[in-house]
Amino acid sequence: MTRLTMHEISQNFATRRVLGPVSMTLEQGEAVALVGPSGSGKTTLLNIAAGLLIPSEGVLRNDFAKPTLMFQQPRLLPWKTALDNIALGLKARGVPGNERQFQAQEIGLQLGLSEEDLLKYPAALSGGMQSRVALARALLPQPDLLLLDEAFSALDIGLKAELYRYLQQAISDTGCSLLMITHDPAEAMRLVDRIIVLGGNPGHICYEFHTGGHNQRQQQNWLLERTRDFLGIAAVRAAFHLEPA
């Protein structure tokens, strides 16, 4: 079975250990969130999973063939239009120009961008529109593993909810796996099967929380109750340096 496996992964920067040892597995079709205070190694762990950082110690095995990454900032190329930014992944894979333009426009429109928006350069787009472009770019190549680094943290509540729905539908339709970083427990509860709580000095796994079934995620009362349960766990409160419940 396709999976991402990290075994006894550690990361040092100069003489300081910032992460590890950490061991975790992400199965095909599974959605996992990494949460924890600043400095707990969440982004370092995600960058190792993405292949952007070679761990100082441990073994990484990634069987996924088409991973894509969406950063906290949209990171769009300023000299390319929104449409061309969305199509970048397909261009890298050799898809002919007309076909990638068609597919990029199709997903851009689905994500709420107009044809006029798609012809604009990033500087002419609002922050919300740039985030739509970045998500479209990450999803268009039909990844088997999607990596999100606090991708929705700067968005307003309405836009978040809209992109959540699109992301959930895309994952449901394709069977894509998800590994995401978030500081919002309710966001994690809505989107993933399992939450991994990291603590710091150096980064390590404190606790794992299984959220429950997919069919319950749309029920607001369930979401609030499960988020409350999660935040009440002693190991979670300790990781976030919260007062005992």
C-alpha positions in Angstrom: 0.0 0.0 0.0 1.1 3.6 -0.7 2.3 5.4 2.4 4.6 8.0 3.8 6.8 6.7 6.6 9.1 8.6 8.9 11.2 6.5 11.3 13.2 8.1 14.1 13.5 11.4 12.1 15.6 14.1 13.6 16.7 17.5 12.3 19.6 19.6 13.5 20.4 23.2 12.5 24.0 23.8 13.2 24.6 22.3 16.7 20.9 22.7 17.8 18.4 19.9 17.5 15.0 21.3 16.5 13.1 18.1 15.8 13.1 14.5 16.9 13.3 11.8 17.0 9.8 11.5 15.4 8.1 8.5 13.9 4.8 8.6 12.0 3.0 7.0 9.1 0.5 8.5 6.6 -1.5 5.9 4.7 -3.0 6.3 1.3 -6.3 8.2 1.5 -5.7 9.4 5.1 -5.8 13.0 6.2 -3.5 14.1 9.0 -2.9 17.5 10.7 0.2 18.6 12.6 -0.6 21.1 15.4 1.5 22.5 18.2 3.1 25.7 19.5 5.6 27.8 17.5 9.0 26.1 17.5 7.6 22.6 17.8 9.0 21.6 14.4 5.8 21.4 12.3 7.2 23.1 9.2 10.5 21.3 9.5 8.6 18.0 9.5 6.4 19.0 6.6 9.5 20.1 4.6 11.1 16.7 5.2 7.9 15.0 4.1 8.0 17.2 0.9 11.6 16.3 0.2 12.7 19.9 0.6 14.9 19.1 3.6 17.1 16.1 4.2 16.8 14.9 7.8 19.9 14.8 9.9 19.0 11.3 11.2 16.4 8.7 10.6 14.7 7.1 7.5 12.1 8.7 5.3 10.1 6.6 2.8 7.6 8.3 0.5 5.7 6.0 -1.9 3.5 8.8 -3.2 4.3 9.6 -6.8 2.7 13.1 -7.2 2.9 15.2 -4.1 2.2 18.9 -4.2 2.7 21.6 -1.6 0.7 24.8 -0.8 2.6 27.3 1.4 1.3 29.7 4.0 1.9 32.5 1.5 0.6 32.0 -2.1 4.1 32.4 -3.6 2.8 33.1 -7.1 5.2 34.0 -9.9 4.6 37.8 -10.3 5.5 37.8 -14.0 2.8 35.2 -14.9 -0.9 35.6 -15.0 -3.2 33.8 -12.6 -4.0 31.3 -15.3 -0.3 30.6 -16.1 0.4 30.2 -12.3 -2.3 27.6 -12.0 -1.0 25.7 -15.0 2.6 25.5 -13.8 2.4 22.0 -12.5 1.0 20.7 -15.8 3.7 22.6 -17.7 6.4 20.9 -15.7 4.9 17.5 -16.6 4.9 18.4 -20.3 1.2 18.9 -20.9 0.6 20.8 -24.2 -0.2 24.5 -23.8 -3.8 24.5 -25.0 -4.7 21.6 -22.8 -3.1 23.0 -19.7 -4.7 26.4 -20.3 -8.1 24.7 -20.6 -7.7 22.7 -17.4 -6.3 25.7 -15.5 -9.3 27.8 -16.5 -11.7 25.1 -15.6 -10.4 24.6 -12.0 -10.0 28.4 -11.6 -13.6 29.0 -12.4 -14.6 26.2 -10.1 -12.7 27.9 -7.3 -14.6 31.2 -7.8 -12.2 33.1 -10.1 -13.7 34.9 -13.1 -12.2 34.7 -16.6 -11.1 38.3 -16.1 -9.4 37.4 -12.8 -7.5 34.6 -14.5 -5.9 37.0 -16.9 -4.6 39.3 -14.1 -1.1 39.3 -12.7 -0.8 38.4 -8.9 -0.3 42.1 -7.9 -3.8 42.9 -9.2 -5.4 40.1 -7.2 -6.7 40.3 -3.6 -5.2 38.1 -1.0 -8.2 35.8 -1.1 -8.0 35.5 -4.9 -4.2 34.7 -4.7 -5.1 31.9 -2.2 -7.6 30.5 -4.7 -4.9 30.5 -7.4 -2.5 28.8 -5.1 -5.0 26.1 -4.2 -5.9 25.6 -7.8 -2.2 25.2 -8.7 -1.7 22.6 -6.0 -4.8 20.6 -7.0 -4.7 20.8 -10.8 -2.0 18.1 -11.2 -4.3 15.7 -9.3 -1.8 14.9 -6.6 -1.9 11.7 -4.6 -0.4 13.6 -1.6 -1.3 17.2 -0.8 0.8 19.1 1.7 -0.5 22.3 3.3 1.6 24.7 5.4 -1.0 26.8 7.2 -2.5 27.5 3.8 -5.7 29.1 5.1 -4.4 31.0 8.2 -4.7 34.5 6.7 -8.2 34.1 5.1 -11.5 35.4 6.5 -14.0 32.9 7.8 -16.3 32.9 4.8 -13.5 32.3 2.3 -12.1 29.6 4.6 -15.4 27.7 4.6 -15.7 28.0 0.8 -12.1 26.6 0.3 -12.7 23.9 2.9 -15.7 22.6 0.9 -13.8 22.6 -2.3 -10.8 20.9 -0.7 -13.0 18.2 0.9 -14.7 17.5 -2.4 -11.5 17.3 -4.3 -10.0 14.9 -1.8 -13.2 12.8 -1.8 -13.2 12.6 -5.6 -9.5 11.7 -6.0 -8.7 9.7 -2.9 -5.8 12.1 -2.3 -3.9 11.9 1.0 -3.5 15.1 3.1 -0.8 16.3 5.5 -1.4 19.8 6.8 -0.1 22.2 9.4 -2.7 24.4 11.2 -2.9 26.4 14.4 -6.7 26.1 14.3 -8.0 22.9 16.0 -11.5 23.4 14.5 -10.0 23.5 11.0 -8.1 20.3 11.7 -11.2 18.6 13.2 -13.1 19.5 10.0 -10.6 18.3 7.5 -8.6 15.3 8.9 -8.9 11.8 10.3 -6.0 12.2 12.8 -4.4 15.1 14.6 -0.8 14.8 15.7 0.2 17.2 18.5 3.8 18.3 18.6 5.7 19.8 21.6 9.0 21.6 21.4 12.6 21.7 22.6 13.2 19.7 20.4 10.0 18.9 18.4 8.4 15.6 19.4 5.0 13.9 19.2 3.0 14.5 22.4 -0.3 13.0 21.5 -2.5 11.6 18.6 -6.2 12.3 18.4 -8.6 10.5 16.0 -11.3 12.8 14.9 -14.1 10.4 13.8 -16.0 9.7 10.7 -16.2 11.8 7.5 -20.0 11.9 7.5 -20.1 13.9 10.7 -17.7 16.7 9.7 -20.5 18.9 8.4 -22.4 18.9 11.6 -21.5 22.1 13.6 -22.5 20.7 17.0 -20.3 17.6 16.5 -17.4 19.9 15.3 -17.7 22.0 18.4 -17.9 19.1 20.8 -15.0 17.2 19.3 -12.9 20.4 19.3 -13.7 20.9 23.0 -12.8 17.3 23.7 -9.5 17.7 21.9 -8.6 20.9 23.8 -9.4 19.3 27.1 -6.9 16.6 26.9 -4.0 17.1 29.3 -1.2 16.3 26.8 -2.7 18.8 24.3 -2.9 21.5 27.0 0.6 20.8 28.1 1.9 21.1 24.5 0.3 24.5 24.1 1.3 25.6 27.6 -2.3 26.0 28.6 -3.5 26.0 32.2 -4.9 22.7 33.4 -8.6 22.3 32.7 
